[in-house]
């Protein structure tokens, strides 16, 4: 699969916050690996991050497509909406970039 060729972790999460897909990099990167599929991504985050994820998902339901969630010297992480051809929100994923210079 194309997403397995990415060197950065890719995790797709549905609108109920359930992890539905992880590429090979994500499976290797996260301690519990493939066992995370089918579980809530909220269980993998602290209370502050959970609130942030819930807030961003609400904004995505209202039309937002992407938001920066982490920006540090190591990396920039964006939460990105996934929509069907009609614009219906299907879920979201985290997109990684090198740090801003």
KEVO-228068 format. One record per atom (N, C-alpha, C): x, y, z; residue in three letters. Coordinates in steps of 0.001 Angstrom, whole numbers, padded with zeros to 6 digits, always signed. Layout:
! KEVO-228068
XYZAla;...
***
This chain:
! KEVO-228068
+000835-001177+000000Unk;+000000+000000+000000Unk;+000880+001241+000000Unk;+000419+002269-000659Unk;+001168+003515-000800Unk;+001567+004115+000548Unk;+000662+004129+001512Unk;+000958+004746+002812Unk;+002059+004009+003571Unk;+002255+002736+003271Unk;+003334+001994+003927Unk;+004710+002416+003427Unk;+004755+003129+002307Unk;+006045+003615+001799Unk;+006499+004901+002493Unk;+005601+005531+003256Unk;+005972+006754+003983Unk;+006920+006430+005127Unk;+007926+007278+005329Unk;+008866+007044+006433Unk;+008313+007551+007762Unk;+007351+008483+007707Unk;+006738+009018+008914Unk;+005506+008210+009295Unk;+005214+008132+010589Unk;+004012+007419+011032Unk;+002756+008054+010433Unk;+001812+007213+010065Unk;+000510+007654+009568Unk;-000540+006819+010275Unk;-001434+007501+010989Unk;-002503+006823+011726Unk;-003811+007488+011329Unk;-004736+006709+010766Unk;-006058+007228+010429Unk;-007020+006886+011562Unk;-007791+007899+011994Unk;-008723+007771+013108Unk;-010093+008217+012621Unk;-011149+007457+012950Unk;-012490+007834+012503Unk;-013094+008920+013398Unk;-014310+009341+013103Unk;-014931+010441+013842Unk;-015374+010041+015248Unk;-015243+008770+015592Unk;-015477+008314+016965Unk;-014160+008145+017710Unk;-013068+008616+017093Unk;-011705+008575+017658Unk;-011127+007154+017705Unk;-011662+006253+016895Unk;-011148+004879+016845Unk;-010064+004775+015774Unk;-008920+004219+016149Unk;-007818+004024+015210Unk;-008235+002930+014228Unk;-008273+003275+012931Unk;-008709+002331+011891Unk;-007576+001833+011023Unk;-006472+002596+010970Unk;-005347+002192+010121Unk;-004060+002786+010658Unk;-003000+002003+010584Unk;-001652+002473+010898Unk;-000721+001956+009806Unk;+000145+002835+009275Unk;+001122+002343+008308Unk;+002261+001629+009044Unk;+003177+001059+008280Unk;+004276+000297+008885Unk;+005122+001152+009823Unk;+005368+002412+009438Unk;+006172+003302+010288Unk;+005478+003551+011622Unk;+004166+003706+011612Unk;+003423+003932+012861Unk;+003442+002679+013729Unk;+003247+001539+013111Unk;+003265+000278+013866Unk;+004616+000100+014545Unk;+005691+000443+013838Unk;+007034+000316+014403Unk;+007310+001395+015456Unk;+006727+002572+015287Unk;+007011+003715+016150Unk;+006307+003645+017505Unk;+005084+003144+017521Unk;+004300+003119+018747Unk;+004468+001788+019470Unk;+004702+001859+020768Unk;+005042+000694+021579Unk;+004074-000469+021403Unk;+002776-000190+021386Unk;+001795-001272+021287Unk;+001517-001687+019843Unk;+002078-000947+018896Unk;+001992-001303+017484Unk;+000590-001595+016999Unk;+000470-002663+016242Unk;-000787-003028+015588Unk;-001927-003253+016587Unk;-001620-003530+017838Unk;-002662-003739+018859Unk;-003481-002465+019110Unk;-002983-001307+018645Unk;-003723-000058+018819Unk;-004917+000050+017863Unk;-004869-000664+016756Unk;-005964-000610+015789Unk;-007238-001130+016450Unk;-008298-000340+016319Unk;-009576-000676+016936Unk;-009777-000038+018303Unk;-008746+000634+018809Unk;-008840+001298+020116Unk;-008989+002806+019932Unk;-009418+003482+020978Unk;-009585+004927+020922Unk;-008230+005622+020999Unk;-008018+006555+020095Unk;-006794+007348+020130Unk;-006755+008208+021394Unk;-007919+008509+021948Unk;-007964+009312+023173Unk;-007293+008585+024337Unk;-007335+007257+024334Unk;-006694+006474+025391Unk;-005172+006580+025345Unk;-004643+007059+024217Unk;-003195+007170+024033Unk;-002667+008557+024390Unk;-003555+009434+024857Unk;-003167+010820+025125Unk;-003581+011244+026527Unk;-002881+012256+027029Unk;-003236+012810+028338Unk;-004504+013660+028219Unk;-005012+014098+029354Unk;-006280+014828+029399Unk;-006242+016115+028566Unk;-005159+016851+028623Unk;-005027+018074+027848Unk;-005068+017787+026345Unk;-004335+016783+025917Unk;-004327+016409+024502Unk;-005693+015888+024064Unk;-006364+015144+024930Unk;-007708+014656+024611Unk;-008646+015822+024325Unk;-008600+016841+025178Unk;-009445+018025+024973Unk;-009125+018696+023637Unk;-007842+018794+023334Unk;-007412+019420+022083Unk;-007926+018629+020878Unk;-007813+017313+020913Unk;-008275+016470+019811Unk;-009784+016621+019623Unk;-010533+016600+020715Unk;-011990+016743+020649Unk;-012369+018112+020084Unk;-011669+019147+020518Unk;-011929+020509+020030Unk;-011652+020617+018533Unk;-010531+020055+018089Unk;-010178+020138+016673Unk;-011165+019339+015832Unk;-011587+018182+016303Unk;-012574+017404+015554Unk;-013867+018210+015389Unk;-014294+018922+016421Unk;-015488+019770+016319Unk;-015283+020845+015254Unk;-014104+021444+015204Unk;-013800+022457+014191Unk;-013801+021839+012793Unk;-013339+020603+012686Unk;-013348+019916+011396Unk;-014777+019613+010951Unk;-015620+019250+011897Unk;-017040+019034+011559Unk;-017659+020323+011013Unk;-017147+021469+011476Unk;-017638+022777+011038Unk;-016938+023270+009770Unk;-016006+022482+009232Unk;-015391+022830+007959Unk;-013885+023011+007946Unk;-013250+023086+009098Unk;-011786+023238+009122Unk;-011141+021976+008552Unk;-010048+022171+007790Unk;-009387+021015+007180Unk;-008103+020603+007884Unk;-007409+021549+008514Unk;-006128+021206+009118Unk;-005788+022214+010204Unk;-005096+021702+011243Unk;-004626+022585+012313Unk;-003287+022088+012827Unk;-002383+023028+013068Unk;-001091+022734+013681Unk;-001322+022385+015144Unk;-000814+021227+015582Unk;-001010+020835+016979Unk;+000300+020766+017766Unk;+001427+020611+017080Unk;+002732+020584+017741Unk;+003737+021312+016858Unk;+004520+022187+017457Unk;+005550+022911+016720Unk;+006735+023076+017664Unk;+007741+022235+017474Unk;+008925+022319+018326Unk;+010176+022079+017491Unk;+011325+022016+018142Unk;+012593+021859+017417Unk;+012723+020504+016739Unk;+011928+019533+017136Unk;+011998+018187+016573Unk;+011093+018022+015350Unk;+009865+018574+015429Unk;+008912+018382+014334Unk;+007704+019294+014472Unk;+006977+019389+013388Unk;+005682+020060+013366Unk;+004651+018985+013054Unk;+003553+018964+013808Unk;+002513+017958+013590Unk;+001190+018682+013365Unk;+000509+018285+012315Unk;-000787+018838+011968Unk;-001840+017748+012080Unk;-003037+018106+012514Unk;-004188+017211+012489Unk;-004951+017575+011221Unk;-005178+016600+010345Unk;-005742+016829+009008Unk;-007041+016052+008834Unk;-008080+016726+008332Unk;-009373+016087+008084Unk;-009315+015183+006856Unk;-010087+014098+006906Unk;-010293+013223+005752Unk;-011781+013278+005438Unk;-012093+013639+004193Unk;-013490+013785+003784Unk;-013778+012915+002556Unk;-015041+012507+002411Unk;-015442+011791+001212Unk;-015685+012811+000085Unk;-015976+012356-001142Unk;-016171+013296-002256Unk;-017294+014318-002033Unk;-018228+014032-001147Unk;-019315+014968-000847Unk;-018957+015942+000271Unk;-017762+015813+000834Unk;-017326+016702+001898Unk;-017655+016218+003297Unk;-018240+015025+003409Unk;-018574+014464+004719Unk;-017295+014039+005431Unk;-017144+014455+006662Unk;-015960+014113+007452Unk;-015961+012627+007791Unk;-014892+011939+007419Unk;-014738+010511+007706Unk;-013841+010258+008908Unk;-012937+011191+009158Unk;-011988+011031+010251Unk;-010846+012016+010080Unk;-009692+011650+010641Unk;-008539+012546+010614Unk;-007251+011749+010748Unk;-006149+012428+010460Unk;-004822+011837+010662Unk;-003851+012931+011061Unk;-002698+012527+011581Unk;-001638+013466+011908Unk;-000649+013495+010756Unk;-000276+014717+010360Unk;+000683+014923+009289Unk;+001941+015530+009899Unk;+003095+014951+009591Unk;+004374+015367+010172Unk;+005180+016175+009160Unk;+005905+017171+009675Unk;+006830+017981+008873Unk;+008089+018218+009696Unk;+009187+018518+009016Unk;+010371+018961+009774Unk;+010057+020275+010469Unk;+010833+020655+011470Unk;+010561+021904+012198Unk;+010707+023127+011279Unk;+009959+024184+011587Unk;+010074+025445+010846Unk;+011430+026063+011157Unk;+011984+026720+010199Unk;+013304+027337+010403Unk;+013178+028812+010597Unk;
***
